[in-house]
Amino acid sequence: MTLDAASALDGARRIVVKIGSSLLIDAETRRPTRDWLTAMAADLAALRARGREVIVVSSGSIALGRGRLPDLGARLEDKQAAASVGQSLLMAAWSAALEPHGLVAGQVLLTRDDTERRRRWLNARATVQALLAHGVVPIVNENDTVATEEIRYGDNDRLAARAAQLARADLLVLLSDVDGLYTADPRRDANAAHLPLIESLSPDILAMGGGANADAGVGTGGMATKLAAAQIARSAGCATLIASGQTLSPLSAIRDGARATLIAAPDGPMAAYKQWIAGSLSPAGTLTLDPGAVAALRAGKSLLPAGVAALSGAFEKGDCVRLIDAEGRAVGVGLAAYAADEAARIRGRRSDEIEAVLGYRGASVLIHRDDMVLDDR
């Protein structure tokens, strides 16, 4: 199969599309660019009609808020006030654009802690998964109303990469003001050569990134941030497309052969996720499994509370735990869906008893099979 931008877009099952302020918001009026937004909504609807799942990472709340509150200053609290006003305007614009296609927009606001602290990461992932399961188009933005400099992503390219990682997306599309990566800035160097495919993010490739496009008047990203985002996505097994968003229906244009840069990923998102669980996390506890549970896991099942004979450690929800059999032999590792105190209370119980024991309806499994890596027998 030819490895290019069009085939990557056609072959992806779950796609994150990042849209910057310079594309979505008119720099002079500080209002949404309606024609562009309408065409983008049609692009997203076309992907959905082909059975793809789509997540949008959309900038624009601060720019829209400043359009309504033009006297705001540049202090952090002024930016937060602008975001507070602009977030509802941004969602209203997306809802109006998607509604003619029968699509519902759902707002997801994140801070850096939501994708870097495991418990909050699991909660955010569960929300996105639920939205996709119900056919909703998640519209992700940084929670600028509460984010401080210490907890900000800094740019929505990085946020988009973290969203792709969280959602285990196959493809991240970063719409830019240029049609991909060049050997130099094509706005300044007529001899700059376009790079349609990048298979390794070497230091030489990373050095080709430039700064943000100051001429647009809105937005903070640039090619350097896009390459940094591609590194994050690539580590999660997600490929990245850098393409121009300055035409109507940019996703359709990519499918029709428009120039773009594809940054390939060596493994799929699930394989990368499993590698992260197996190699990057230190177990915070241990679960001892009965023989039936071990056999079920080997057959590809999730771990039910009924199969846990004993546990140890002060682990929290989302922490990595070791799995061993009754003889103490390693079975694998996984991310716990419950903290140690709750796991101890439901240990040995049937899944339909969890709500009565804990007082709320939680996960039906103690570790989902997707959150588990088994040792070789």
SULCOR-V797773 format. One line per field, one symbol per residue. ss: DSSP state (H for helix, E for strand, C for the rest). phi: phi as a letter, one per 30 degrees, with the letter a starting at -180 (. if undefined). Layout:
ss = ???
phi = ???
This chain:
ss = CCCCHHHHHHHCCEEEEEECHHHHECCCCCCECHHHHHHHHHHHHHHHHCCCEEEEEECCHHHHHHHHCCCCCCCHHHHHHHHHHHHHHHHHHHHHHHHCCCCEEEEEEECHHHHHCHHHHHHHHHHHHHHHHCCEEEEEEECCCCCCCCCCCCCHHHHHHHHHHHHCCCEEEEEECCCCCECCCCCCCCCCCECCEECCCCHHHHCCCCCECHHHCCCCCEHHHHHHHHHHHHHCCCEEEEEECCCCCHHHHHHCCCCEEEECCCCCHHHHHHHHHHHHCCCCEEEEECHHHHHHHHCCCCECHHHEEEEECCCCCCCEEEEECCCCCEEEEEECCCCHHHHHHHCCCCHHHHHHHHCCCCCCCCECHHHEEECCC
phi = .dcbddddddddcbbcccbdedcdcddddhbddddddddddddddddddcidcbbcccdkddddddddbddddcdedddddddeddddddddddddddeecicccbdbcbcdddcccedddddddddddddddcidcdccbddddbdcedcddjadddeddddddddhddbcccdbcbckccdadddcbdcdcdcdbbcbddeddddddccdddddibjbdadddddddddddddcicdbccbdcdcdhdddddddjddacccdcdbdddddddddddccccecabcccdeddedddddjcddcedccdabbjcdcejddbdcbcdciddclbacddbdedddddceicdddcedddciaccddbdbdddcbbcddd
